[in-house]
Amino acid sequence: MTTQLRWTVPFLTLLIHPLASAQSFLNVFPNPTVQLADDQRGDTTFTSKFTPSESLWDERLDERPVFLAEMVHRQDEDNSFKLRIGQGGQIYSLRGAFGESVPPSWRAAGGKVSPWNDEVWQFVAVCTKYNGIEGRTARGIPSETLDRIRQSPYATSFFIHNSGAYIPGDSAVKSLYCPLLASEMDAQNRTIQMLNWGLVPQIKTVHRSPLLYYTQIRDVGNGVIELTWVVHNFSTRDDVVFDHLNAPWGGTRISSLPLRYVSSPEGKLLQREGFLSEHGTVDVRDTGGWNISCASDDDDSPSLALVYGRDKHLEAELARQAAGQPYCQFKHSLYRDWRASEPLYKNVWKDWATRPENSFRNYDVCEIIPKIQIVPGSTIWFRSYLVVGKRAKVIEQATRLVDDVDYGLLTFDPADSPMTTVENSDGKKAFQVLTQPVSGTMPLMRIRNTKTNQEIITTDPYYFVDKEKLDFTLPANHPHHDYYRDTTGYSMDKNNSEWLSLVGYAYVDKPTTGNWQKLSTLLDSSEFPNPNPHHLDLWVKTSNR
C-alpha cells in the first residue's frame, strides 16, 4: 500500500486551488517604474471563472483546459481590453476595440495541433549547443547513427516554452501546458503572478527542461500592460546554457490588425520590406524600440503596440563581461518580424480579408531576441510593455515607455530570502526551505503519481514520467558524446505526474552555519525516494529540537 505524503506546506504556500495564494514564492519581481495617477488608471477586475471567449479559434481546440484567469480593464472605449492568461503562463487572448488580437492557433488538418502553445505571448529559451543533431554538430557522426537519431520518435530540438506542447494527431492527450506551481491575483496592485515549470514543446524529447518561469502581468492603466518574466535555470549540468531567448515571442491576428509597422530611432513608421534583413531581423538600436499593429492608418484606428526597448544596459554588461564580473548580456539584441506562411497568402489565402478568421494561419509574428544567457544556477529578468488604444495615442505612449523596458541578472541574498516551514501532519517534525532561488540551491517540487497516488518531494520533475533508454551512441571523439552517452527518451503524453507545487529551495552543499540536515534523514522512502543524479538529496534547515 502506498503511503501518502505526510509532509505539508502551510496552506498559503501550496497550490491547493489554481489561484491559491502563493505570495511568498512569487516575491521575485523587481519593482515597477511606470505608475499612473488613480484618475488615469481606469478599473481592473479579475475572474477565475471560465466562460467561452468571444473569439474564433481553430475548430479542433477546446478553450476550457487552457484558461486560468481573465484580466478586464475598463476605461475609455479605445483602451479597454480583456486579457486571458493560460495555465502555462501565456497570454492566449487579448481583445480590444480591434477584436481578438491573438492568432487562432490554426493548423492544417491531419498534422499536429497547436493549442495555445505557440501563437501566444510568451517567453521562449533555446539551448543552442544541444538544439538538434544537424548542421555542424552532425559532422563526424556516422550516417547510420544520424539516420537512427532522425528516425527516432524522440525529438532532439531543445527549446523551452512558457506555454505548452505541440500535440500530435495520435497523442493520448489533447493538450499539455507548463505545470503551474504557484499563482496569485492581486487586485490592489492589479497584477497576476505565476510560476510554471517550462516544457520542451515536443511531447517526446531526449532533453530535460531545467527552467522555471515566473510571469507577472500588470495592468498599469490607460491601456498599458506591463509584462515581466523572471527565469531560473536549475540544470545539474554546467553546459546546459540558454543563450537564444525570445522575450517575448508573440504577434497579432492579421484579420484584426492588418497593418504592422516598426518605429525608426527617430519615430518614423517603417514597413518590413526594405528595412529588415533577409532573415527578418534587425538590431534593436536600429529601431525606436517599439512596433505597432493597426486596423488602419487613421489616427483613431484601434491599435496594439509592443514596446521592447533598445538594449539600455548593453555597454555596461559588456564591460562587466570584460572585467570578469557576473553578467548576462553578451551581444546586441535583435528584433524579428514576419508574416507566418507568407507564400500562401499569394495563392491559397488570397481572400484572407473575407474568409473566416480561424480558417488560415492569420499571424503576423514578432519576436525580441535579447542576447542574454541563462547559465545553470542563474536567474535573469526581462520587462516589456503592450499598449492598447488609438493609433496616435499609442505611438506617443510607446515612445515614452522605451526607457522603462528593463532586464538583467537577479541575485537573492540568503540573509534576506524568506523561509517557509514544512512540517508533518502531527507537527512534531519540521524543516525550513528558502522561497527564492538563492545561489547554491535547487528547487524542490511536490509531485504525485496519478496511478498510485504516491506523493514525493523531489528535484526531478520527470520522476514519474515514462522513460526509455535510447541507443544514441555518438562517436567517443564527438564534442557532444558526453551529453548523449546515456540518452533517455521522455514521453510527456504518457506521464503519470501531477505537478502540485513548489515546496521551496534547498542547498546542494551544507551551509557552514546553522542546523542543517539532508532530506533523506527526515523523510522515509515513500516520501523521498533514494537519490539519483536528478533526484538530489538536499540540505534543509532544522530547529535545535
CORKA-V699053 format. One record per residue. N is the residue number from 1. RES is the residue in one letter. SS is DSSP state (~ for helix, > for strand, _ for the rest). PSI is psi in whole degrees, -180 to 180 (NA if undefined). Layout:
N|RES|SS|PSI  N|RES|SS|PSI
This chain:
1|M|_|131  2|T|_|133  3|T|_|131  4|Q|_|149  5|L|_|122  6|R|_|-11  7|W|>|132  8|T|>|152  9|V|>|145  10|P|_|147  11|F|~|-43  12|L|~|-13  13|T|~|2  14|L|_|144  15|L|_|70  16|I|_|-45  17|H|_|148  18|P|_|-25  19|L|_|27  20|A|_|155  21|S|_|133  22|A|_|37  23|Q|_|-37  24|S|_|-33  25|F|_|-19  26|L|_|11  27|N|_|64  28|V|_|-7  29|F|_|133  30|P|_|151  31|N|_|147  32|P|_|154  33|T|_|-20  34|V|_|117  35|Q|_|143  36|L|_|155  37|A|_|152  38|D|~|-38  39|D|~|-2  40|Q|~|-1  41|R|_|-24  42|G|_|-168  43|D|>|144  44|T|>|132  45|T|>|155  46|F|>|151  47|T|>|144  48|S|_|8  49|K|_|125  50|F|_|132  51|T|_|146  52|P|_|140  53|S|_|168  54|E|_|3  55|S|_|154  56|L|_|130  57|W|_|173  58|D|_|131  59|E|_|-18  60|R|_|-5  61|L|_|146  62|D|_|118  63|E|_|-26  64|R|_|-46  65|P|_|-27  66|V|_|-26  67|F|>|132  68|L|>|-50  69|A|>|162  70|E|>|134  71|M|>|125  72|V|>|122  73|H|>|124  74|R|>|121  75|Q|_|-119  76|D|_|160  77|E|_|-35  78|D|_|-26  79|N|_|11  80|S|_|151  81|F|>|163  82|K|>|121  83|L|>|129  84|R|>|131  85|I|>|134  86|G|>|166  87|Q|_|-29  88|G|_|1  89|G|_|0  90|Q|_|154  91|I|>|111  92|Y|>|-5  93|S|>|135  94|L|>|104  95|R|>|136  96|G|>|-157  97|A|_|-19  98|F|_|-2  99|G|>|-147  100|E|>|129  101|S|_|-18  102|V|_|136  103|P|_|162  104|P|_|5  105|S|_|36  106|W|_|140  107|R|_|148  108|A|_|147  109|A|_|146  110|G|_|-15  111|G|_|-157  112|K|_|149  113|V|>|164  114|S|_|75  115|P|_|84  116|W|_|42  117|N|_|-10  118|D|_|-56  119|E|_|66  120|V|_|172  121|W|>|121  122|Q|>|170  123|F|>|138  124|V|>|140  125|A|>|136  126|V|>|133  127|C|_|95  128|T|~|-28  129|K|~|-40  130|Y|~|21  131|N|_|82  132|G|_|148  133|I|_|86  134|E|_|174  135|G|~|-133  136|R|~|-28  137|T|~|-17  138|A|~|-14  139|R|_|135  140|G|_|-1  141|I|_|126  142|P|_|146  143|S|~|-36  144|E|~|-32  145|T|~|-43  146|L|~|-43  147|D|~|-41  148|R|~|-40  149|I|~|-45  150|R|~|-27  151|Q|~|-8  152|S|_|146  153|P|_|-9  154|Y|_|124  155|A|>|150  156|T|_|-2  157|S|_|143  158|F|_|82  159|F|>|155  160|I|>|121  161|H|>|152  162|N|_|51  163|S|_|-79  164|G|>|-159  165|A|_|154  166|Y|_|144  167|I|>|110  168|P|_|156  169|G|_|-27  170|D|_|14  171|S|_|150  172|A|_|-14  173|V|_|152  174|K|_|-22  175|S|_|153  176|L|_|116  177|Y|>|157  178|C|_|124  179|P|_|131  180|L|>|118  181|L|>|-19  182|A|>|152  183|S|>|156  184|E|>|129  185|M|>|131  186|D|>|98  187|A|_|-36  188|Q|_|-44  189|N|_|2  190|R|_|44  191|T|>|155  192|I|>|134  193|Q|>|144  194|M|>|154  195|L|>|123  196|N|>|148  197|W|>|119  198|G|_|147  199|L|>|142  200|V|>|122  201|P|_|-15  202|Q|_|124  203|I|_|-20  204|K|>|121  205|T|>|157  206|V|_|-1  207|H|_|155  208|R|_|133  209|S|_|125  210|P|_|27  211|L|>|134  212|L|>|128  213|Y|>|118  214|Y|>|129  215|T|>|133  216|Q|>|127  217|I|>|122  218|R|>|131  219|D|>|103  220|V|>|-35  221|G|>|162  222|N|_|29  223|G|_|1  224|V|>|129  225|I|>|121  226|E|>|129  227|L|>|123  228|T|>|128  229|W|>|138  230|V|>|127  231|V|>|128  232|H|>|133  233|N|>|113  234|F|_|28  235|S|_|143  236|T|_|-8  237|R|_|136  238|D|_|-20  239|D|_|3  240|V|_|86  241|V|_|133  242|F|>|111  243|D|_|9  244|H|>|108  245|L|>|154  246|N|>|115  247|A|>|81  248|P|>|177  249|W|>|136  250|G|>|-155  251|G|>|-165  252|T|>|158  253|R|_|119  254|I|_|-37  255|S|_|-22  256|S|_|-39  257|L|_|79  258|P|_|-15  259|L|>|133  260|R|>|128  261|Y|>|154  262|V|>|138  263|S|>|139  264|S|_|167  265|P|_|-26  266|E|_|0  267|G|_|5  268|K|_|141  269|L|>|123  270|L|>|141  271|Q|_|162  272|R|_|-46  273|E|_|128  274|G|_|-6  275|F|_|-48  276|L|_|158  277|S|_|177  278|E|_|-21  279|H|_|4  280|G|_|17  281|T|>|161  282|V|>|149  283|D|>|133  284|V|~|-25  285|R|~|-7  286|D|~|3  287|T|_|175  288|G|_|0  289|G|_|12  290|W|>|158  291|N|>|170  292|I|>|137  293|S|>|131  294|C|>|154  295|A|_|-30  296|S|_|-178  297|D|_|6  298|D|_|149  299|D|_|-30  300|D|_|16  301|S|_|136  302|P|>|132  303|S|>|161  304|L|>|126  305|A|>|148  306|L|>|124  307|V|>|116  308|Y|_|-5  309|G|_|-178  310|R|_|47  311|D|_|55  312|K|_|-24  313|H|_|13  314|L|~|-52  315|E|~|-42  316|A|~|-39  317|E|~|-43  318|L|~|-35  319|A|~|-40  320|R|~|-41  321|Q|~|-46  322|A|~|-30  323|A|_|1  324|G|_|20  325|Q|_|162  326|P|_|135  327|Y|_|168  328|C|_|-35  329|Q|>|132  330|F|_|-1  331|K|_|169  332|H|_|148  333|S|_|164  334|L|>|147  335|Y|>|134  336|R|>|142  337|D|>|127  338|W|>|165  339|R|>|120  340|A|_|136  341|S|_|39  342|E|~|-41  343|P|~|-29  344|L|~|-20  345|Y|~|-17  346|K|~|-14  347|N|_|-62  348|V|_|-40  349|W|_|35  350|K|_|-27  351|D|_|27  352|W|_|-30  353|A|_|-20  354|T|_|-14  355|R|_|163  356|P|_|136  357|E|_|-13  358|N|_|24  359|S|_|11  360|F|_|176  361|R|_|-44  362|N|_|53  363|Y|_|113  364|D|>|113  365|V|>|146  366|C|>|143  367|E|>|142  368|I|>|129  369|I|>|82  370|P|_|130  371|K|_|72  372|I|>|139  373|Q|_|146  374|I|>|99  375|V|_|158  376|P|_|134  377|G|_|-4  378|S|_|164  379|T|>|130  380|I|>|166  381|W|>|156  382|F|>|135  383|R|>|133  384|S|>|-176  385|Y|>|146  386|L|>|146  387|V|>|126  388|V|>|134  389|G|>|-165  390|K|>|147  391|R|~|-53  392|A|~|-42  393|K|~|-40  394|V|~|-40  395|I|~|-44  396|E|~|-45  397|Q|~|-45  398|A|~|-42  399|T|~|-41  400|R|~|-27  401|L|~|-11  402|V|~|-44  403|D|~|-12  404|D|~|-10  405|V|_|134  406|D|>|164  407|Y|>|173  408|G|>|-175  409|L|>|148  410|L|>|135  411|T|_|148  412|F|_|124  413|D|_|123  414|P|_|-26  415|A|_|-25  416|D|_|-12  417|S|_|124  418|P|_|151  419|M|>|152  420|T|>|148  421|T|>|132  422|V|>|126  423|E|>|156  424|N|>|173  425|S|_|-29  426|D|_|0  427|G|_|10  428|K|_|-21  429|K|_|144  430|A|>|154  431|F|>|165  432|Q|>|146  433|V|>|158  434|L|>|154  435|T|_|-3  436|Q|_|155  437|P|_|73  438|V|_|147  439|S|_|136  440|G|_|4  441|T|>|167  442|M|>|149  443|P|>|141  444|L|>|129  445|M|>|151  446|R|>|117  447|I|>|155  448|R|>|137  449|N|>|114  450|T|_|-15  451|K|_|-36  452|T|_|-12  453|N|_|8  454|Q|_|132  455|E|>|135  456|I|>|161  457|I|>|130  458|T|>|156  459|T|_|-3  460|D|_|100  461|P|_|-13  462|Y|_|10  463|Y|_|-43  464|F|_|6  465|V|_|141  466|D|>|133  467|K|>|155  468|E|>|127  469|K|>|134  470|L|_|149  471|D|_|77  472|F|_|36  473|T|_|114  474|L|_|155  475|P|_|145  476|A|_|-26  477|N|_|3  478|H|_|140  479|P|_|-19  480|H|_|15  481|H|~|-44  482|D|~|-40  483|Y|~|-38  484|Y|~|6  485|R|_|-29  486|D|_|62  487|T|_|136  488|T|>|136  489|G|>|132  490|Y|>|127  491|S|>|94  492|M|~|-21  493|D|~|-9  494|K|~|20  495|N|_|155  496|N|_|27  497|S|>|143  498|E|>|115  499|W|>|110  500|L|>|-45  501|S|>|164  502|L|>|131  503|V|>|-36  504|G|>|-170  505|Y|>|136  506|A|>|161  507|Y|>|141  508|V|_|-43  509|D|_|148  510|K|_|125  511|P|_|155  512|T|_|-20  513|T|_|153  514|G|_|172  515|N|_|117  516|W|>|141  517|Q|>|155  518|K|>|148  519|L|~|-35  520|S|~|-21  521|T|~|-10  522|L|_|-27  523|L|_|147  524|D|_|174  525|S|_|-21  526|S|_|-25  527|E|_|-32  528|F|_|94  529|P|_|170  530|N|_|137  531|P|_|156  532|N|_|-179  533|P|_|-21  534|H|_|-24  535|H|_|95  536|L|_|148  537|D|_|99  538|L|_|166  539|W|>|127  540|V|>|156  541|K|>|138  542|T|_|160  543|S|_|170  544|N|_|-32  545|R|_|NA
